[in-house]
Structures are given as structure tokens and as C-alpha cells.
Amino acid sequence: MILSASGWRKVFAASGNEQDKNKEITEESKAISIVAGAVFFEYIKELTNQENPVIAVGMDTRPTGEAIVEGILKSLVSKGAIVQYCGVTSAPEIMSFAKKLDGFIYVSASHNPIGHNGIKFGINDGGVLSAKENAKIIQKFNTILDDDIQLNEYIKKANSCSSSELKTVYQTKDSSKFNALNSYRDFAKETITGTNNKEYQADFFGILHNYIAENPIGVVCDFNGSSRYQSIDRDFFKENNINFYTINEFEISHEIIPEAENLCYVQQEMERLQKEGFKDAVLGYMPDCDGDRGNIVYWDENQQKSIILKAQEVFSLSVLAELTYSIWQNSNSSNQTETSFKPAVAVNCPTSMRINEIVETLGGQLFRAEVGEANVVNLAREKRQQGFTVRILGEGSNGGTITYPAAVRDPLNTIFAIIKLLLLKENGLYELWCNKANIKYNPNFSLTDILDSLPKYTTTGVSEPRAVLKVKQSNHQILKGNFQKVFESEWKSKQSELNKNYGICSYEAITTNGTTETCNIADFSTSNTGGLKILFKDSKNTPIAFIWMRGSQTEPVFRIMCDVKGNNPEMEKALLEWETKMIEAADK
């Protein structure tokens, strides 16, 4: 099993085939489920000092989910937990519901193939456990699995749980699900508006409804059989007068990861709707299985066709929207002075440098963490404690938008961030951006105009085959130490060529470990299992490109990427190929 703060994952399908759609899991996997539930209960009990902590349990729509949940529920019931079992639920839904409880266990493998599954844990802060806290559970989990006597005791106790209490947990599933949906709906309104003030929320959505009455908006969703089909999406769009068009509601019809190769189904449906006269169908999304991520398709009025946005473009739009919204809110608030308002954005290490330009233009500060949602969320929390207003955060490399006070990605927040940009024409968010960026403002702007105004970069897609390597060296600290030797030798021989061809004059090595970014490092191996970035600069010491690497904590792969300023695919391709060759040499 891969055990990380982002989730514990493996192929749970009994056959061991990651594409297997069968429900069966092995006895070993049932044991894993039981122990996972038990160690989390013991953690929550100690944390809350409660004999009977209240724990929400849910799952995405993977076939093996029910069998895994059964083991977890038996374990929790046998230990005396008060269980709120929600059945199929999206990650943002169960995490918002758990804010009123003591914690949650969520069975999902996010975007991994259908035969995979996994388990996520969290308390009542709206997100998954931090790496530090998750490590405590992992240690106990491994200790039990290494001791056959202990393991058998845990299994025996879980299997002898009260059948009547377990039956009650299943029978009250519908009421728990109802409460989870209501919690999520209320929290979505708070997140979108940036306040829990009901009067402000009513005013905001009133403006939204007036705008939509004059500018109808329709959203196309490829549910791909995900947990979001059983969440609030349909009703939430309907109550906000947004037409909602859906495909693949009930079954996982294609690969789960919401990258360009799978967004084509939304793209095709949008074009079909447009041809049939549904001219309001201008935005679309496809969530992954746990429903915390959804990248975007939009209708380009100029080209008269649907366009799949790249992950980094989606995140750029969200940052532009929510950072300007935060500034707009602050300028209309009497609660903050201009000096106390310190806007900031938290992102992961491989997020494109286009975000640097957007944030700097708007007068904010940018902070970077290691890859992993928990790392970025915790970095944002640290910065808020230091007095920064961190309204928007996330991992640009996968397009995931996290909007405070949420602590998890959510496609609804991404869609409404874009709608916010379109919403206010006079003294609105896009006009604010244009004024700051010295761009001529067109009051009749479209989403295409907004996209054209963003800084231009060429970035490797996270799901591209060339962004994933298989390496033999399992110790990534050694691998990166070897890479440094190869890189420094290559730099000496290629420096003049890099300067001549791409304007690269110098470099800086940067590491990210957890919430800490360290610049100007001398020893590449200190990045250990974290991120390693080589930042390239021009003659003015301005960053113009970077290459990046890190071993995945949720999949058995080594990820790489390249980011280049401007529309320069040749440079991006060349630098990524160079990085690949150097890693392959280091791996020998």
C-alpha cells in the first residue's frame, strides 16, 4: 500500500488488476479495512478525549467501496463510535459535514484507475489530516499489521460487533446523507461568497440571478459515474437559475482522471448542445471519482467551438478570480484597513510561474509547498496565522482549486470563480485586473478575452506520458544526489548553448518539503522525497523556465515537468527531454 497524507491507496480488486470492475476484495484487504478504521478511532478518541466520538463515513462509486466500508463500519461500531454513514458522497461533501462532527473516514482512490481504492482521514477542520498527524496513524497501522496476534484480535473484535448497532448504521444512511447534503449546500454558499453572513450571501446571489437573467449560463457535466452525481450539483445550479446538462450519470464510462484526454466527452456534448440551439451551454466540467477535482471546458465565441482548458489555465483563472474578489471585498469592507490586508496565494512547487505574474501584478505574495493537497492547505493555514489573507490556494499542476474556508478542491468553486469574473461588468473583477495589468478594458468582454489577458506560459501536462518516469532507484535522496552530479557536468558543457538558444544564463536549485520551500540549495539530495526544482534565469536574473521532479506519494511513478515563459513549445520540449536524459543517467 502507498501510505501518504493524500490517501492510503492500492489495488483493492481481488484480481490485482487495476482496471477490474468487480466488487470482491481479498481477506487481506478486509483486514486492512478493519485495522484502518480501528487505528483512526483510537486516534480520534485520544485527540477529543471522548469515549464515543462521532465519525462520518462515506465512499466514492468504485466497485470495491462497499466491501472496504463494511470492514471500517464493523471496526468503528465494535469500538463504540457514533457513526454517520453517508453512503456515496463526494469528498467536499463529507469534509464539510464532518466540520460539525469529530472526524471522517472516506473510501476513495481519487483519480486512480477503477480497480484501485484507498482511505482518507480527517478531523473537523474541513480537510484531510496533515502529514504529521497522518504519520501517527500509519505507524500504529503498520505495527498492528506486523503482529499476527494483534491483527487477529482486531479482526475478531470487529467481526463480533453488535449486529443490531451495525444494522442501525446502515438503516440511518439516508438521514446522514440528507444532513451531509444540507451542510455542504450551506458551506458552498459561504465559500463562494467568502462570508457566512446570510444577508451578504442573499445580496450576492441576488446579483448573480439578475446577471443570469440577462446572460443565460448553462453548465455541462460529465459525471462519469462519480460521487458528484449523488451530491448537490444539480440542485445547486438549478436554484441559481443555471441550466445543467449531464452525461454519464450512473456508470464510470471512461478513465477517471479529469485531464484533457477525458474531457473530450464534455467537449463533444457542449458542441452537440450548441448545434441544437442550446447557446447557454458555455461552461463544462468533469469531476474525478471522489468529486474534489473538475477541470474545465468552455465555449469560445470567436472560434465557435468548445475548448478544453489545460490544468494550469484553469488554476490561473481561479487565482485571478478569487484574488481580485478578495481585493474587491476588502475595498468594500469597513472591517479591514489597507495596511492590515495582506493578500496571498499558496500553491504547490510545480505550479506554473504564470501564477507568480498574476499574484505580483495584483500586489499579493506567493508561497509554495511540496506537492500534496495537505501540504498546500497547511501552508495556507500557517500564512493566515502570520496575518496573510489567503483566499485561494491549490495545486496548479492538476488544476485543483481550493477556496477558503474550504480545505479541499471543489469543481463548484472553480465554476463559480469563473462566473464571478463574468458577473460584474462595472467596477468588477476583470476591470480591476485590467487596471493593475495595464490592459485596455473592454466592457463587453467574454471569457475568451479574460483568458487572452493571462500571462503566457508553456507547461508540461501532469498526465502526459512524457511527464511520468519509471526509475529503478527507490531511494530518491540518492537519485537526486546522482542527478546533481550529472546536471553540474551537463551545465558546464551546455551553458553557452543554453544561453544562445534560450537566453538561460544562470540557475537556482530549490526544494520543497512539506510546507517549507528552501531556495539556493547546494545539495540536491536534501530534497529527499520532496520536490526538486531547477529554476533558470536570463541575463537580468529574471526567471524564465524551470524543470521539476518528485516521486509520487500516491502512485509508483516519478513525476517530472517543465514550465517555460511564453508560447514556446520547442523550448519546453527540449528542456524536458534534457531533464529526462539526466534522470535516466542518474538512475544508472
N, C-alpha and C positions, 0 to 999 in steps of 0.2 A: 504494500500500500504506500502511496505517496501521502505523507502527513505534513500539511502546512496550514498556516493561518487562513489561507484562502479556501481550505477544504481538504478533507481526507478523501482520497479517490483511488479507485482501482476498477478493473473489470469485474463486476459482480455477477454477470451472466454465467450460469453454471458451466457452460461450454468453454468459457475462456475466450470466446470470440467477441471482439469489441463491437461488432455490428449485429449481434444476436438480439432479437426482439422478444425472446421468451422470458417468462416471469421467474423461472426457477433460479434459486441460488443454492450454493452448497452448504453443508452443515458447518463448515469452517466460516463461511460468510455470515451465517446466522449467529455464530458465536461472537464474531466481530461486532455485529449489531448490538447484541446484548451487552457486551463489555463497554461499548461506546456510550450507550445510554446510562450504564451504571456509573462510569467514571465522571460523566458530566453531572449526574445527580449529586454525587459526593462533592464535586467542586462547588456547585451552586449552594448546597446545604451549608458548607463551611463558609462560603462567601456571604450569605444572607443571614446565617445563624438561625435558620428556620428548619424545623423538623419536616415540614411538608411544603416545600417550595412549589410555586405554580409555574409549570413549564408548558409552553406551546410546542406542538409537534406538527410538522407538515412535510409535504413532499412535492416534487415536480411530477411529470407524467411518464417518467421512464418505467418500463415494464417491471423491473425488479424492485421498485419503490415500496410496494405493499409488503413484500416479504421482509425487507430491511426494517420498515416501520414496525412490523409485528414484534420483532425482537426487541426494539427500543421501547415500545409500549409495555411489554411484559416486564422488562427490567425496571422501568420507572414505577409501574404500579406495585411491583414487589417491594420496592424501597419506600413507598408511601408518598410519592409525588402526587400533586393535584395536576392532572394532565388536561390540557385544552387541545384536543386533536382536531386539526382543521382539514384533514384530507389533502386534496390537491390545492396548493396555494402558491402564489409567486413569492419570491424572496423579499421584495419590498413590502409585500402584504404582511407576511408573518413577522418581519422585523418591526414594522410599525405597531402591530398588535402586541408584540412582546414588550413594548415600552410600558405597558400597563401591568405587566407580569414580572416574574423573576428572571426568565430566560427562555431560550428556544433551542430546539434541535430541528434542523432542516435537512432532509434527504434529497440530495441533488448532486450531479456532476457538471452543472452549469452548461458549457458549450461542448463538452466532450461527446464522443460518439455514443449511440444509444445503449450499447452493452455496458458502458461504464456507469458507475454510480458513486455516491460519496455522501459525506456528512459534514454539515457546517454547524457551528455552535455560537451562541451569543448570549449576552445578558439583556438588560433593558435600556441600552444606550442607542439602539437603532441600527447596530451593525454587528459584524462578526467579532469574535474575540481577537484581541491583539496577539501578535506573535509570542510575546512574553507569557501571556495567560494561557494561550493555546498549548504552549510547550509544557505547562504543568500537567495538562490532561494527557498529552502524548506520553509523558514519562510514566504516569500511572497506567495508562493503556498498555504500553509495551511491557511493563513489569508483570501485569496480570497474564498477558498472552505468553510470556516466557515461563510461567509457572503452571504446570498442568493441574496441580491440586487446587490452586486458587481459581483457575479458569473454570474447572468443573463445578466448584462451589457457586460461582456466579451464574453459570448456566442452569444449575439445579434450582437455585432460588428463583430465577426469572421464570422458569417453566412451571414452577409451583405457585405462581402468583394467583390471587383471588380471581376466579373466572367471572364472578358477578361484577367485580370492580372493573375488570377489563372490558366486559360487555357494556358497562355503563359509559366507558370512554368512547367506544365505537358508536353507541346509541346517541350520544350528545354531540356527535361530529357536526351535524347541521347547525346547531346553535353556536358552536365555537366558530364555525366558518362564517356565520352571519355576523358575529361580533368582530371577527377579523376584517371582514369587508368594510364594515362601518368605521372601524379605527383607521383603516387605510384611506378611505374616502376623505375623512376629516383631515388626516395628516397630509394627503396630497394637496388639498386646498391651502394648508399652511405653508407647505414647501413652495408651491408655485407663486404664492403672493409674498412670501417672506415674512409673514406675521400670523399670529394666532388670534389677532383682533378680528372678530366676526364682522364688525361694521366695515372695516377696511376691505376684507375679503368680498363682502357683498358689493362694495363700490367697484372693486377691481373686475369682478366677473360681470358686473353690470356694463362696464365699459367694453369688455370683451364681447358681450352679447350684442351691443349696439354696432360694434365693428363688423361682426359676422353677419348681421342683418343686411349690411350694405356690401360686404365682401364675403360671400359664402365660402366656407372651407370644408373640404371633405378629406378624411384620412383613410388610407388603405392599409390594412394589416394582414400580413401572412402569419397567422398564429403558429403554423407548423406543429399543431397538436400540443403546444406548450402550455404551461400552467397559467399563462395570462388569459387563456380562453375562459377560465373559471375565476377571473379576477374582476376588477371594476371597470375595465377599459370601455366596454360597450355602453354601459350606463353613464359613465363619467363624460364621455364625448356627447352622448345624447342630451344630457342635462345642460350642456354648454352649447347646444344648438349646432354641434359639429357633426356632419354626416359621417357615418362609419361604414366602410366596405371591407368585408373579410373574405379570406380564402383559407383552406386547410385548417378548419377549426378543430376537428376531432382526432386527427392522426398525425404522427410525425412522418411527414411525406418525403422529406429530403434531409440532407445533412443539417446538423443543429447550429453550427457556428454562424452567426449573422454577419458574414463577410460578403464581399462583392459577388462571389460565385454562387451564393444562395439568395441574394437579394434580387436576383433576376426574376423571380416569381412575382414579387411585388411590382417590379418594373413592368412586366408584361400585363399584369392586371390593371395597373394605372393607365397604360396605353389603350387597353381594351375599353375601359370606362370612358376615357376621353373621346375615343372614336364613336361611342354610343351616346355621346352628348352629356355625360356627367362631368361638366367642366370644373366643378368644385373639387374634384379629386386631384389635389395638388401636393399632398404630403403622404408618405408611406413609411412603414417600419416593419421589421421582422425581429421578434424577440428570440433569445435563446431559450432553452428548456425551462430554466428557473425564472425567466422573465425579468431579470435585472438589467438586461442589456438589449438595446434595439437600435441598430444603425438605420440610416435614413435614405429614402428615395424621394426626389422632388420633381415637379413638372416645370421644365424650362420653357417659359413663354416664348423666348426668342427663337429657340431651335424647334419648338413644338414637339418635344419628346421628353420622356422621363429619364432622369439621370440618377445613377447610383453614386451617392457621396462616399468618399473614402473616409475611413475611421477618423483620421486626423482632421479632416474638414468638418466632420460632424462635431467633434470636440471643440474646434475653433469657433464654430457658430455658437455653441453653448456658452463658451467662455465670453465671447463678445456680448451675447445677450444678457447673461447674468451679472457680469461685471458692470456693464452700463446700467443695468437695472438697480444694482446695489448703489451706484453713484447717484442715479436718479432718485432713488428712495431717500438717500441721505440728504440730498439737496432740498427735499421737500419735507424733511423731518426737523422738528424743534428739539429732539432729544439728544442730538449729537452736534458738537462743534466741528468745524472744518479740521482743526488740529487733532481731534480725537479719532477721526475717521481715517483708518489706515487700510485701504482695500488691498487684498492679497489673493493669490491663487496657489493651490497646492496640486502638483502633478507628479507623475512617475518619471523616472530618469529618461526613458526613450521617447517621451512626448516631444513632438516637433518643436523646433525653435521659433516657428511662426507664433507660438503662444507667447514667447518672450516679447516679440514685437507688439502684439496686441496689448499685453499687460503693461509694458513700458509706455506705450502711447497713451494709455488711459490713466497713467500715474499710479499704477499699482506695483506690488512686488511679487515675484515668483519664487516659489520654493519647491525643491524636488526631493522625492523619496525613492526608495527601491521599488521595483515592480511589485504589485500586490495591493489589492484594494485596502486591506487592513493597514498597510504602511502609509498610504496616502491619507486615509481617514485620520490616523493617529497624528500624522504630521500637521494636518489642518487643526486638530484639537490643540496641539502644542502652540501653534501660532495664535490661535484665539486667546489662549491663556496669556500670551505675550502682548495682547492688545490689538491684534490684527482682525479685520473683518474679512473672513474667508467664506464668501457666499457660494463660490463654485470651486469644485475640485474634481479630480478624476484621472483616468489613465488615457491620455490622448492616443496611445498606441492601439487601443482597442475601441475607441470612440465612446467609452463609458462615462456618462455624465452623473456626478453626484452633486446634488443641490442642497445646501444646508437649509433646515436642520436634519435632512435625511443623511444617513451614513452608508447608503448603498446606491448603486446605479439604478436608474429607473427610466424606461423609454417615455413614460408620460411626461416626466420633467424635461426630457430632450425636446419632445414635440412642442410643449408649451413654451419652452425657451425660444424656439423659432417663431412661434405665434406672437410672443411678446415683442420681438423685433419688428414684426409686421403691423402690430396693433396700433401704436401711437404714431401718427404722421406728423403732428405739430409738436415741437419740443420733445420728440420721442427719443428712443434709444439709438436708432440708426443715425439720426441727425446729430446726437451727441458724439457718436463715433466719428462721423464725417468732420465735425468741427475740430476734434482732437487730432485727427489724422491728416488734416488739410486736404480733404477730398471734397469736391464740389457736390453739394447735396441736391438730389432730385426728389421733390416731394411726392412724385408718383413712382417711387421706387418699387422694385419687386425683389423676391428672394435672390434672383439671379444677380441683381445689382449689388446686393449685400455680399454675396459670395465673391463677386469680382473685386470688391474692395478689400478683401482679406490679403494679408501678406502671402506671397507665392513661394512655396517650397516643394521639393520633390522628395518623397519619403517612401521607404520600403513598407509594403503592407504586411501586417503581422501574420497573416495566414498564407502568404505567398510561399511556394515550395523553397525558394532560394533564401527565405528567412529562417529556415529550420535546418539545423545540422545534427547529425549523429556523431558523437565523439566517444572515443574509447576510454579516455582518461576520466575516471569517476571523481577524482579529487580536483575540483575546479580551481582551487588555490594553486596547485602545481601547474595546471594547464595555463593559467593566466601568467604565472611566473615564466613559463616557457614562451608564451606569446610575447612577453616583453622583450625577451632576447631576440626573437625573430623580428619584431616590429622595429626595434632600435637599429638592427642591422639593415633592414629594408629602408628605414628613414634616411640613413646615411647615403645609400646608393640611389634613392629615388627623389631626394629633396629638390634638386634642380628641376627634375621632370614634373613633379607635383606643382612647383611654383609656376613653371612655364605653361602647363596645360590647364591648371585650375586656380592659380593665384594663391595656393596654400604656401604660407611662409613659416608657420610655427604650429606647435600643437600643445595641448594641455591634457593630462590624464586626470579623470575624475571618477570617483567611486560613490556608490550609494549602498548603504547597509541599513535596513530598517528605515528609520526616519532621518538618518544622518547622511548628508552629502559632503564629501571631502574633495576639495579641489587641489590641483598641483601636487598630486601624489608622486612619489619617487619609485614606489614599489607596487607594481600592478597586482601582485598576489594578495595584497591587503584587502582587496575587494572580496576575497574568499568566495562565498556562494552568491554574493550580491551582484550589483550591476557594475560594469566597467565601460566607460565612455572615453573615446579619444576625440577631443574637440579640436578641429582645425581652424586656424585663423589666417587672415590676409595680412598685407603689409602694414595696415593700420591697427593691427591687433584685434580686428573685428571677427567674431565667429562666423564662419561661412559654411561649415559642414561638420558632421560628426559620424563616427561609426560606434556601434554599441554592441555589447554581448552580455548574456546571462543564461545560466542553466535554469530551465523551468522548474518551479516547485510543485506543479500540478500535473506535468506530463514528462515522460522520459526523453526530453529533447533539449538541445542547446540552441537558444534563440539569438539571432543577430539582426541588425538593421542599419540603415544609413539614412541620414537626413541632410539635404543639400539646399541652400538658399537659391531661390529662383526656379524657373521651369527648365530643369537641366537633367533629364533622364540619363543622358550619356555619362555624366559625372557620377550620378548616384549608382549606376550600374558598375562603373569602373571601380569605385571605392568599395562597393560591397563585394565584388569579385576579389579584390585585393585582400580585404578582410578575411574572406573565406579561405583563400590560399594560405594566409599567415596562420590561421587557426588550425588548418589541416597539417601544416608543417610543425606547429607547436604540439599537436596531438601525437606526433610520431616520437 
